[in-house]
Amino acid sequence: MYEQEFLNVHTRERFWYEEYYPKYIQEFYKNFKAGTVQNSWLKGQKLAVNTARNTYDLRKNETFKNVLVETYNFRLIRILRLGETIETLKKLILDIDKEIESLK
């Protein structure tokens, strides 16, 4: 289970942080600025909110669009793969439960 499923999860997450995240964060910092906003549903807590520095330029920024698409696709694949891992774990738990029951 570890070699087939968990190792895959760890390897892909590490790949995200080594390959995709640096590109994403670099473009993000170039194109957005941080600010704060009060929100009543958080009982007066301040949230960090990022706003585009220049919305018009951002719409034309192909590098930023490409980084967003890469990030979206990577995360979508990860969500699908993690769902498969969860199903595999559920089946394994059922098999273990059956085996324990047969030993009683």
Phi and psi restraints in degrees (range 20) as a CNS / XPLOR table:
assign (resid 1 and name C) (resid 2 and name N)
       (resid 2 and name CA) (resid 2 and name C) 1.0 -64.2 20.0 2
assign (resid 2 and name N) (resid 2 and name CA)
       (resid 2 and name C) (resid 3 and name N) 1.0 -49.5 20.0 2
assign (resid 2 and name C) (resid 3 and name N)
       (resid 3 and name CA) (resid 3 and name C) 1.0 -65.2 20.0 2
assign (resid 3 and name N) (resid 3 and name CA)
       (resid 3 and name C) (resid 4 and name N) 1.0 -35.2 20.0 2
assign (resid 3 and name C) (resid 4 and name N)
       (resid 4 and name CA) (resid 4 and name C) 1.0 -83.9 20.0 2
assign (resid 4 and name N) (resid 4 and name CA)
       (resid 4 and name C) (resid 5 and name N) 1.0 -40.0 20.0 2
assign (resid 4 and name C) (resid 5 and name N)
       (resid 5 and name CA) (resid 5 and name C) 1.0 -109.0 20.0 2
assign (resid 5 and name N) (resid 5 and name CA)
       (resid 5 and name C) (resid 6 and name N) 1.0 -59.0 20.0 2
assign (resid 5 and name C) (resid 6 and name N)
       (resid 6 and name CA) (resid 6 and name C) 1.0 -67.3 20.0 2
assign (resid 6 and name N) (resid 6 and name CA)
       (resid 6 and name C) (resid 7 and name N) 1.0 -39.0 20.0 2
assign (resid 6 and name C) (resid 7 and name N)
       (resid 7 and name CA) (resid 7 and name C) 1.0 -61.2 20.0 2
assign (resid 7 and name N) (resid 7 and name CA)
       (resid 7 and name C) (resid 8 and name N) 1.0 -38.9 20.0 2
assign (resid 7 and name C) (resid 8 and name N)
       (resid 8 and name CA) (resid 8 and name C) 1.0 -61.1 20.0 2
assign (resid 8 and name N) (resid 8 and name CA)
       (resid 8 and name C) (resid 9 and name N) 1.0 -44.6 20.0 2
assign (resid 8 and name C) (resid 9 and name N)
       (resid 9 and name CA) (resid 9 and name C) 1.0 -60.1 20.0 2
assign (resid 9 and name N) (resid 9 and name CA)
       (resid 9 and name C) (resid 10 and name N) 1.0 -50.0 20.0 2
assign (resid 9 and name C) (resid 10 and name N)
       (resid 10 and name CA) (resid 10 and name C) 1.0 -63.8 20.0 2
assign (resid 10 and name N) (resid 10 and name CA)
       (resid 10 and name C) (resid 11 and name N) 1.0 -42.0 20.0 2
assign (resid 10 and name C) (resid 11 and name N)
       (resid 11 and name CA) (resid 11 and name C) 1.0 -63.3 20.0 2
assign (resid 11 and name N) (resid 11 and name CA)
       (resid 11 and name C) (resid 12 and name N) 1.0 -45.1 20.0 2
assign (resid 11 and name C) (resid 12 and name N)
       (resid 12 and name CA) (resid 12 and name C) 1.0 -69.9 20.0 2
assign (resid 12 and name N) (resid 12 and name CA)
       (resid 12 and name C) (resid 13 and name N) 1.0 -37.0 20.0 2
assign (resid 12 and name C) (resid 13 and name N)
       (resid 13 and name CA) (resid 13 and name C) 1.0 -66.2 20.0 2
assign (resid 13 and name N) (resid 13 and name CA)
       (resid 13 and name C) (resid 14 and name N) 1.0 -41.2 20.0 2
assign (resid 13 and name C) (resid 14 and name N)
       (resid 14 and name CA) (resid 14 and name C) 1.0 -62.8 20.0 2
assign (resid 14 and name N) (resid 14 and name CA)
       (resid 14 and name C) (resid 15 and name N) 1.0 -40.8 20.0 2
assign (resid 14 and name C) (resid 15 and name N)
       (resid 15 and name CA) (resid 15 and name C) 1.0 -59.7 20.0 2
assign (resid 15 and name N) (resid 15 and name CA)
       (resid 15 and name C) (resid 16 and name N) 1.0 -41.7 20.0 2
assign (resid 15 and name C) (resid 16 and name N)
       (resid 16 and name CA) (resid 16 and name C) 1.0 -57.4 20.0 2
assign (resid 16 and name N) (resid 16 and name CA)
       (resid 16 and name C) (resid 17 and name N) 1.0 -50.8 20.0 2
assign (resid 16 and name C) (resid 17 and name N)
       (resid 17 and name CA) (resid 17 and name C) 1.0 -71.7 20.0 2
assign (resid 17 and name N) (resid 17 and name CA)
       (resid 17 and name C) (resid 18 and name N) 1.0 -24.0 20.0 2
assign (resid 17 and name C) (resid 18 and name N)
       (resid 18 and name CA) (resid 18 and name C) 1.0 -89.5 20.0 2
assign (resid 18 and name N) (resid 18 and name CA)
       (resid 18 and name C) (resid 19 and name N) 1.0 -34.4 20.0 2
assign (resid 18 and name C) (resid 19 and name N)
       (resid 19 and name CA) (resid 19 and name C) 1.0 -105.3 20.0 2
assign (resid 19 and name N) (resid 19 and name CA)
       (resid 19 and name C) (resid 20 and name N) 1.0 -52.5 20.0 2
assign (resid 19 and name C) (resid 20 and name N)
       (resid 20 and name CA) (resid 20 and name C) 1.0 -83.5 20.0 2
assign (resid 20 and name N) (resid 20 and name CA)
       (resid 20 and name C) (resid 21 and name N) 1.0 -46.7 20.0 2
assign (resid 20 and name C) (resid 21 and name N)
       (resid 21 and name CA) (resid 21 and name C) 1.0 -57.6 20.0 2
assign (resid 21 and name N) (resid 21 and name CA)
       (resid 21 and name C) (resid 22 and name N) 1.0 -45.0 20.0 2
assign (resid 21 and name C) (resid 22 and name N)
       (resid 22 and name CA) (resid 22 and name C) 1.0 -58.7 20.0 2
assign (resid 22 and name N) (resid 22 and name CA)
       (resid 22 and name C) (resid 23 and name N) 1.0 -40.0 20.0 2
assign (resid 22 and name C) (resid 23 and name N)
       (resid 23 and name CA) (resid 23 and name C) 1.0 -66.3 20.0 2
assign (resid 23 and name N) (resid 23 and name CA)
       (resid 23 and name C) (resid 24 and name N) 1.0 -43.1 20.0 2
assign (resid 23 and name C) (resid 24 and name N)
       (resid 24 and name CA) (resid 24 and name C) 1.0 -62.6 20.0 2
assign (resid 24 and name N) (resid 24 and name CA)
       (resid 24 and name C) (resid 25 and name N) 1.0 -50.2 20.0 2
assign (resid 24 and name C) (resid 25 and name N)
       (resid 25 and name CA) (resid 25 and name C) 1.0 -68.3 20.0 2
assign (resid 25 and name N) (resid 25 and name CA)
       (resid 25 and name C) (resid 26 and name N) 1.0 -34.2 20.0 2
assign (resid 25 and name C) (resid 26 and name N)
       (resid 26 and name CA) (resid 26 and name C) 1.0 -62.0 20.0 2
assign (resid 26 and name N) (resid 26 and name CA)
       (resid 26 and name C) (resid 27 and name N) 1.0 -47.6 20.0 2
assign (resid 26 and name C) (resid 27 and name N)
       (resid 27 and name CA) (resid 27 and name C) 1.0 -67.4 20.0 2
assign (resid 27 and name N) (resid 27 and name CA)
       (resid 27 and name C) (resid 28 and name N) 1.0 -37.5 20.0 2
assign (resid 27 and name C) (resid 28 and name N)
       (resid 28 and name CA) (resid 28 and name C) 1.0 -61.1 20.0 2
assign (resid 28 and name N) (resid 28 and name CA)
       (resid 28 and name C) (resid 29 and name N) 1.0 -49.7 20.0 2
assign (resid 28 and name C) (resid 29 and name N)
       (resid 29 and name CA) (resid 29 and name C) 1.0 -64.9 20.0 2
assign (resid 29 and name N) (resid 29 and name CA)
       (resid 29 and name C) (resid 30 and name N) 1.0 -31.0 20.0 2
assign (resid 29 and name C) (resid 30 and name N)
       (resid 30 and name CA) (resid 30 and name C) 1.0 -69.9 20.0 2
assign (resid 30 and name N) (resid 30 and name CA)
       (resid 30 and name C) (resid 31 and name N) 1.0 -30.8 20.0 2
assign (resid 30 and name C) (resid 31 and name N)
       (resid 31 and name CA) (resid 31 and name C) 1.0 -109.3 20.0 2
assign (resid 31 and name N) (resid 31 and name CA)
       (resid 31 and name C) (resid 32 and name N) 1.0 -7.7 20.0 2
assign (resid 31 and name C) (resid 32 and name N)
       (resid 32 and name CA) (resid 32 and name C) 1.0 -130.6 20.0 2
assign (resid 32 and name N) (resid 32 and name CA)
       (resid 32 and name C) (resid 33 and name N) 1.0 154.4 20.0 2
assign (resid 32 and name C) (resid 33 and name N)
       (resid 33 and name CA) (resid 33 and name C) 1.0 -125.9 20.0 2
assign (resid 33 and name N) (resid 33 and name CA)
       (resid 33 and name C) (resid 34 and name N) 1.0 149.0 20.0 2
assign (resid 33 and name C) (resid 34 and name N)
       (resid 34 and name CA) (resid 34 and name C) 1.0 -90.8 20.0 2
assign (resid 34 and name N) (resid 34 and name CA)
       (resid 34 and name C) (resid 35 and name N) 1.0 149.0 20.0 2
assign (resid 34 and name C) (resid 35 and name N)
       (resid 35 and name CA) (resid 35 and name C) 1.0 -151.1 20.0 2
assign (resid 35 and name N) (resid 35 and name CA)
       (resid 35 and name C) (resid 36 and name N) 1.0 179.3 20.0 2
assign (resid 35 and name C) (resid 36 and name N)
       (resid 36 and name CA) (resid 36 and name C) 1.0 -125.2 20.0 2
assign (resid 36 and name N) (resid 36 and name CA)
       (resid 36 and name C) (resid 37 and name N) 1.0 155.2 20.0 2
assign (resid 36 and name C) (resid 37 and name N)
       (resid 37 and name CA) (resid 37 and name C) 1.0 -144.0 20.0 2
assign (resid 37 and name N) (resid 37 and name CA)
       (resid 37 and name C) (resid 38 and name N) 1.0 142.9 20.0 2
assign (resid 37 and name C) (resid 38 and name N)
       (resid 38 and name CA) (resid 38 and name C) 1.0 -85.5 20.0 2
assign (resid 38 and name N) (resid 38 and name CA)
       (resid 38 and name C) (resid 39 and name N) 1.0 143.4 20.0 2
assign (resid 38 and name C) (resid 39 and name N)
       (resid 39 and name CA) (resid 39 and name C) 1.0 -137.5 20.0 2
assign (resid 39 and name N) (resid 39 and name CA)
       (resid 39 and name C) (resid 40 and name N) 1.0 124.9 20.0 2
assign (resid 39 and name C) (resid 40 and name N)
       (resid 40 and name CA) (resid 40 and name C) 1.0 -64.9 20.0 2
assign (resid 40 and name N) (resid 40 and name CA)
       (resid 40 and name C) (resid 41 and name N) 1.0 -34.9 20.0 2
assign (resid 40 and name C) (resid 41 and name N)
       (resid 41 and name CA) (resid 41 and name C) 1.0 -70.6 20.0 2
assign (resid 41 and name N) (resid 41 and name CA)
       (resid 41 and name C) (resid 42 and name N) 1.0 -13.1 20.0 2
assign (resid 41 and name C) (resid 42 and name N)
       (resid 42 and name CA) (resid 42 and name C) 1.0 -99.1 20.0 2
assign (resid 42 and name N) (resid 42 and name CA)
       (resid 42 and name C) (resid 43 and name N) 1.0 16.7 20.0 2
assign (resid 42 and name C) (resid 43 and name N)
       (resid 43 and name CA) (resid 43 and name C) 1.0 56.1 20.0 2
assign (resid 43 and name N) (resid 43 and name CA)
       (resid 43 and name C) (resid 44 and name N) 1.0 49.6 20.0 2
assign (resid 43 and name C) (resid 44 and name N)
       (resid 44 and name CA) (resid 44 and name C) 1.0 82.5 20.0 2
assign (resid 44 and name N) (resid 44 and name CA)
       (resid 44 and name C) (resid 45 and name N) 1.0 2.3 20.0 2
assign (resid 44 and name C) (resid 45 and name N)
       (resid 45 and name CA) (resid 45 and name C) 1.0 -71.9 20.0 2
assign (resid 45 and name N) (resid 45 and name CA)
       (resid 45 and name C) (resid 46 and name N) 1.0 150.1 20.0 2
assign (resid 45 and name C) (resid 46 and name N)
       (resid 46 and name CA) (resid 46 and name C) 1.0 -94.9 20.0 2
assign (resid 46 and name N) (resid 46 and name CA)
       (resid 46 and name C) (resid 47 and name N) 1.0 136.3 20.0 2
assign (resid 46 and name C) (resid 47 and name N)
       (resid 47 and name CA) (resid 47 and name C) 1.0 -107.1 20.0 2
assign (resid 47 and name N) (resid 47 and name CA)
       (resid 47 and name C) (resid 48 and name N) 1.0 145.5 20.0 2
assign (resid 47 and name C) (resid 48 and name N)
       (resid 48 and name CA) (resid 48 and name C) 1.0 -80.9 20.0 2
assign (resid 48 and name N) (resid 48 and name CA)
       (resid 48 and name C) (resid 49 and name N) 1.0 128.4 20.0 2
assign (resid 48 and name C) (resid 49 and name N)
       (resid 49 and name CA) (resid 49 and name C) 1.0 -125.2 20.0 2
assign (resid 49 and name N) (resid 49 and name CA)
       (resid 49 and name C) (resid 50 and name N) 1.0 132.0 20.0 2
assign (resid 49 and name C) (resid 50 and name N)
       (resid 50 and name CA) (resid 50 and name C) 1.0 -102.5 20.0 2
assign (resid 50 and name N) (resid 50 and name CA)
       (resid 50 and name C) (resid 51 and name N) 1.0 131.4 20.0 2
assign (resid 50 and name C) (resid 51 and name N)
       (resid 51 and name CA) (resid 51 and name C) 1.0 -122.3 20.0 2
assign (resid 51 and name N) (resid 51 and name CA)
       (resid 51 and name C) (resid 52 and name N) 1.0 147.2 20.0 2
assign (resid 51 and name C) (resid 52 and name N)
       (resid 52 and name CA) (resid 52 and name C) 1.0 -63.6 20.0 2
assign (resid 52 and name N) (resid 52 and name CA)
       (resid 52 and name C) (resid 53 and name N) 1.0 137.9 20.0 2
assign (resid 52 and name C) (resid 53 and name N)
       (resid 53 and name CA) (resid 53 and name C) 1.0 -66.3 20.0 2
assign (resid 53 and name N) (resid 53 and name CA)
       (resid 53 and name C) (resid 54 and name N) 1.0 -42.7 20.0 2
assign (resid 53 and name C) (resid 54 and name N)
       (resid 54 and name CA) (resid 54 and name C) 1.0 -147.0 20.0 2
assign (resid 54 and name N) (resid 54 and name CA)
       (resid 54 and name C) (resid 55 and name N) 1.0 100.6 20.0 2
assign (resid 54 and name C) (resid 55 and name N)
       (resid 55 and name CA) (resid 55 and name C) 1.0 -59.8 20.0 2
assign (resid 55 and name N) (resid 55 and name CA)
       (resid 55 and name C) (resid 56 and name N) 1.0 -40.1 20.0 2
assign (resid 55 and name C) (resid 56 and name N)
       (resid 56 and name CA) (resid 56 and name C) 1.0 -61.6 20.0 2
assign (resid 56 and name N) (resid 56 and name CA)
       (resid 56 and name C) (resid 57 and name N) 1.0 -48.4 20.0 2
assign (resid 56 and name C) (resid 57 and name N)
       (resid 57 and name CA) (resid 57 and name C) 1.0 -65.8 20.0 2
assign (resid 57 and name N) (resid 57 and name CA)
       (resid 57 and name C) (resid 58 and name N) 1.0 -37.0 20.0 2
assign (resid 57 and name C) (resid 58 and name N)
       (resid 58 and name CA) (resid 58 and name C) 1.0 -62.6 20.0 2
assign (resid 58 and name N) (resid 58 and name CA)
       (resid 58 and name C) (resid 59 and name N) 1.0 -37.7 20.0 2
assign (resid 58 and name C) (resid 59 and name N)
       (resid 59 and name CA) (resid 59 and name C) 1.0 -63.4 20.0 2
assign (resid 59 and name N) (resid 59 and name CA)
       (resid 59 and name C) (resid 60 and name N) 1.0 -26.5 20.0 2
assign (resid 59 and name C) (resid 60 and name N)
       (resid 60 and name CA) (resid 60 and name C) 1.0 -98.3 20.0 2
assign (resid 60 and name N) (resid 60 and name CA)
       (resid 60 and name C) (resid 61 and name N) 1.0 -2.6 20.0 2
assign (resid 60 and name C) (resid 61 and name N)
       (resid 61 and name CA) (resid 61 and name C) 1.0 -80.4 20.0 2
assign (resid 61 and name N) (resid 61 and name CA)
       (resid 61 and name C) (resid 62 and name N) 1.0 98.2 20.0 2
assign (resid 61 and name C) (resid 62 and name N)
       (resid 62 and name CA) (resid 62 and name C) 1.0 -67.3 20.0 2
assign (resid 62 and name N) (resid 62 and name CA)
       (resid 62 and name C) (resid 63 and name N) 1.0 -33.8 20.0 2
assign (resid 62 and name C) (resid 63 and name N)
       (resid 63 and name CA) (resid 63 and name C) 1.0 -62.3 20.0 2
assign (resid 63 and name N) (resid 63 and name CA)
       (resid 63 and name C) (resid 64 and name N) 1.0 -46.7 20.0 2
assign (resid 63 and name C) (resid 64 and name N)
       (resid 64 and name CA) (resid 64 and name C) 1.0 -62.9 20.0 2
assign (resid 64 and name N) (resid 64 and name CA)
       (resid 64 and name C) (resid 65 and name N) 1.0 -42.7 20.0 2
assign (resid 64 and name C) (resid 65 and name N)
       (resid 65 and name CA) (resid 65 and name C) 1.0 -60.0 20.0 2
assign (resid 65 and name N) (resid 65 and name CA)
       (resid 65 and name C) (resid 66 and name N) 1.0 -44.3 20.0 2
assign (resid 65 and name C) (resid 66 and name N)
       (resid 66 and name CA) (resid 66 and name C) 1.0 -63.0 20.0 2
assign (resid 66 and name N) (resid 66 and name CA)
       (resid 66 and name C) (resid 67 and name N) 1.0 -41.7 20.0 2
assign (resid 66 and name C) (resid 67 and name N)
       (resid 67 and name CA) (resid 67 and name C) 1.0 -63.4 20.0 2
assign (resid 67 and name N) (resid 67 and name CA)
       (resid 67 and name C) (resid 68 and name N) 1.0 -41.2 20.0 2
assign (resid 67 and name C) (resid 68 and name N)
       (resid 68 and name CA) (resid 68 and name C) 1.0 -63.8 20.0 2
assign (resid 68 and name N) (resid 68 and name CA)
       (resid 68 and name C) (resid 69 and name N) 1.0 -42.4 20.0 2
assign (resid 68 and name C) (resid 69 and name N)
       (resid 69 and name CA) (resid 69 and name C) 1.0 -64.4 20.0 2
assign (resid 69 and name N) (resid 69 and name CA)
       (resid 69 and name C) (resid 70 and name N) 1.0 -43.9 20.0 2
assign (resid 69 and name C) (resid 70 and name N)
       (resid 70 and name CA) (resid 70 and name C) 1.0 -59.0 20.0 2
assign (resid 70 and name N) (resid 70 and name CA)
       (resid 70 and name C) (resid 71 and name N) 1.0 -45.3 20.0 2
assign (resid 70 and name C) (resid 71 and name N)
       (resid 71 and name CA) (resid 71 and name C) 1.0 -63.6 20.0 2
assign (resid 71 and name N) (resid 71 and name CA)
       (resid 71 and name C) (resid 72 and name N) 1.0 -45.9 20.0 2
assign (resid 71 and name C) (resid 72 and name N)
       (resid 72 and name CA) (resid 72 and name C) 1.0 -59.7 20.0 2
assign (resid 72 and name N) (resid 72 and name CA)
       (resid 72 and name C) (resid 73 and name N) 1.0 -49.9 20.0 2
assign (resid 72 and name C) (resid 73 and name N)
       (resid 73 and name CA) (resid 73 and name C) 1.0 -61.8 20.0 2
assign (resid 73 and name N) (resid 73 and name CA)
       (resid 73 and name C) (resid 74 and name N) 1.0 -43.5 20.0 2
assign (resid 73 and name C) (resid 74 and name N)
       (resid 74 and name CA) (resid 74 and name C) 1.0 -60.8 20.0 2
assign (resid 74 and name N) (resid 74 and name CA)
       (resid 74 and name C) (resid 75 and name N) 1.0 -46.4 20.0 2
assign (resid 74 and name C) (resid 75 and name N)
       (resid 75 and name CA) (resid 75 and name C) 1.0 -67.4 20.0 2
assign (resid 75 and name N) (resid 75 and name CA)
       (resid 75 and name C) (resid 76 and name N) 1.0 -37.7 20.0 2
assign (resid 75 and name C) (resid 76 and name N)
       (resid 76 and name CA) (resid 76 and name C) 1.0 -62.1 20.0 2
assign (resid 76 and name N) (resid 76 and name CA)
       (resid 76 and name C) (resid 77 and name N) 1.0 -44.7 20.0 2
assign (resid 76 and name C) (resid 77 and name N)
       (resid 77 and name CA) (resid 77 and name C) 1.0 -62.8 20.0 2
assign (resid 77 and name N) (resid 77 and name CA)
       (resid 77 and name C) (resid 78 and name N) 1.0 -40.9 20.0 2
assign (resid 77 and name C) (resid 78 and name N)
       (resid 78 and name CA) (resid 78 and name C) 1.0 -62.7 20.0 2
assign (resid 78 and name N) (resid 78 and name CA)
       (resid 78 and name C) (resid 79 and name N) 1.0 -43.2 20.0 2
assign (resid 78 and name C) (resid 79 and name N)
       (resid 79 and name CA) (resid 79 and name C) 1.0 -61.2 20.0 2
assign (resid 79 and name N) (resid 79 and name CA)
       (resid 79 and name C) (resid 80 and name N) 1.0 -44.5 20.0 2
assign (resid 79 and name C) (resid 80 and name N)
       (resid 80 and name CA) (resid 80 and name C) 1.0 -62.8 20.0 2
assign (resid 80 and name N) (resid 80 and name CA)
       (resid 80 and name C) (resid 81 and name N) 1.0 -44.4 20.0 2
assign (resid 80 and name C) (resid 81 and name N)
       (resid 81 and name CA) (resid 81 and name C) 1.0 -66.1 20.0 2
assign (resid 81 and name N) (resid 81 and name CA)
       (resid 81 and name C) (resid 82 and name N) 1.0 -40.4 20.0 2
assign (resid 81 and name C) (resid 82 and name N)
       (resid 82 and name CA) (resid 82 and name C) 1.0 -64.9 20.0 2
assign (resid 82 and name N) (resid 82 and name CA)
       (resid 82 and name C) (resid 83 and name N) 1.0 -35.3 20.0 2
assign (resid 82 and name C) (resid 83 and name N)
       (resid 83 and name CA) (resid 83 and name C) 1.0 -61.8 20.0 2
assign (resid 83 and name N) (resid 83 and name CA)
       (resid 83 and name C) (resid 84 and name N) 1.0 -40.9 20.0 2
assign (resid 83 and name C) (resid 84 and name N)
       (resid 84 and name CA) (resid 84 and name C) 1.0 -63.7 20.0 2
assign (resid 84 and name N) (resid 84 and name CA)
       (resid 84 and name C) (resid 85 and name N) 1.0 -40.1 20.0 2
assign (resid 84 and name C) (resid 85 and name N)
       (resid 85 and name CA) (resid 85 and name C) 1.0 -63.3 20.0 2
assign (resid 85 and name N) (resid 85 and name CA)
       (resid 85 and name C) (resid 86 and name N) 1.0 -41.5 20.0 2
assign (resid 85 and name C) (resid 86 and name N)
       (resid 86 and name CA) (resid 86 and name C) 1.0 -61.1 20.0 2
assign (resid 86 and name N) (resid 86 and name CA)
       (resid 86 and name C) (resid 87 and name N) 1.0 -43.6 20.0 2
assign (resid 86 and name C) (resid 87 and name N)
       (resid 87 and name CA) (resid 87 and name C) 1.0 -64.0 20.0 2
assign (resid 87 and name N) (resid 87 and name CA)
       (resid 87 and name C) (resid 88 and name N) 1.0 -39.8 20.0 2
assign (resid 87 and name C) (resid 88 and name N)
       (resid 88 and name CA) (resid 88 and name C) 1.0 -62.8 20.0 2
assign (resid 88 and name N) (resid 88 and name CA)
       (resid 88 and name C) (resid 89 and name N) 1.0 -41.7 20.0 2
assign (resid 88 and name C) (resid 89 and name N)
       (resid 89 and name CA) (resid 89 and name C) 1.0 -64.0 20.0 2
assign (resid 89 and name N) (resid 89 and name CA)
       (resid 89 and name C) (resid 90 and name N) 1.0 -40.4 20.0 2
assign (resid 89 and name C) (resid 90 and name N)
       (resid 90 and name CA) (resid 90 and name C) 1.0 -60.8 20.0 2
assign (resid 90 and name N) (resid 90 and name CA)
       (resid 90 and name C) (resid 91 and name N) 1.0 -42.9 20.0 2
assign (resid 90 and name C) (resid 91 and name N)
       (resid 91 and name CA) (resid 91 and name C) 1.0 -64.6 20.0 2
assign (resid 91 and name N) (resid 91 and name CA)
       (resid 91 and name C) (resid 92 and name N) 1.0 -40.9 20.0 2
assign (resid 91 and name C) (resid 92 and name N)
       (resid 92 and name CA) (resid 92 and name C) 1.0 -63.0 20.0 2
assign (resid 92 and name N) (resid 92 and name CA)
       (resid 92 and name C) (resid 93 and name N) 1.0 -42.6 20.0 2
assign (resid 92 and name C) (resid 93 and name N)
       (resid 93 and name CA) (resid 93 and name C) 1.0 -61.2 20.0 2
assign (resid 93 and name N) (resid 93 and name CA)
       (resid 93 and name C) (resid 94 and name N) 1.0 -43.1 20.0 2
assign (resid 93 and name C) (resid 94 and name N)
       (resid 94 and name CA) (resid 94 and name C) 1.0 -62.0 20.0 2
assign (resid 94 and name N) (resid 94 and name CA)
       (resid 94 and name C) (resid 95 and name N) 1.0 -42.5 20.0 2
assign (resid 94 and name C) (resid 95 and name N)
       (resid 95 and name CA) (resid 95 and name C) 1.0 -63.5 20.0 2
assign (resid 95 and name N) (resid 95 and name CA)
       (resid 95 and name C) (resid 96 and name N) 1.0 -40.9 20.0 2
assign (resid 95 and name C) (resid 96 and name N)
       (resid 96 and name CA) (resid 96 and name C) 1.0 -65.9 20.0 2
assign (resid 96 and name N) (resid 96 and name CA)
       (resid 96 and name C) (resid 97 and name N) 1.0 -43.7 20.0 2
assign (resid 96 and name C) (resid 97 and name N)
       (resid 97 and name CA) (resid 97 and name C) 1.0 -59.1 20.0 2
assign (resid 97 and name N) (resid 97 and name CA)
       (resid 97 and name C) (resid 98 and name N) 1.0 -42.4 20.0 2
assign (resid 97 and name C) (resid 98 and name N)
       (resid 98 and name CA) (resid 98 and name C) 1.0 -62.7 20.0 2
assign (resid 98 and name N) (resid 98 and name CA)
       (resid 98 and name C) (resid 99 and name N) 1.0 -42.5 20.0 2
assign (resid 98 and name C) (resid 99 and name N)
       (resid 99 and name CA) (resid 99 and name C) 1.0 -65.0 20.0 2
assign (resid 99 and name N) (resid 99 and name CA)
       (resid 99 and name C) (resid 100 and name N) 1.0 -43.3 20.0 2
assign (resid 99 and name C) (resid 100 and name N)
       (resid 100 and name CA) (resid 100 and name C) 1.0 -62.2 20.0 2
assign (resid 100 and name N) (resid 100 and name CA)
       (resid 100 and name C) (resid 101 and name N) 1.0 -42.2 20.0 2
assign (resid 100 and name C) (resid 101 and name N)
       (resid 101 and name CA) (resid 101 and name C) 1.0 -63.8 20.0 2
assign (resid 101 and name N) (resid 101 and name CA)
       (resid 101 and name C) (resid 102 and name N) 1.0 -37.4 20.0 2
assign (resid 101 and name C) (resid 102 and name N)
       (resid 102 and name CA) (resid 102 and name C) 1.0 -71.4 20.0 2
assign (resid 102 and name N) (resid 102 and name CA)
       (resid 102 and name C) (resid 103 and name N) 1.0 -21.1 20.0 2
assign (resid 102 and name C) (resid 103 and name N)
       (resid 103 and name CA) (resid 103 and name C) 1.0 -84.5 20.0 2
assign (resid 103 and name N) (resid 103 and name CA)
       (resid 103 and name C) (resid 104 and name N) 1.0 -11.6 20.0 2
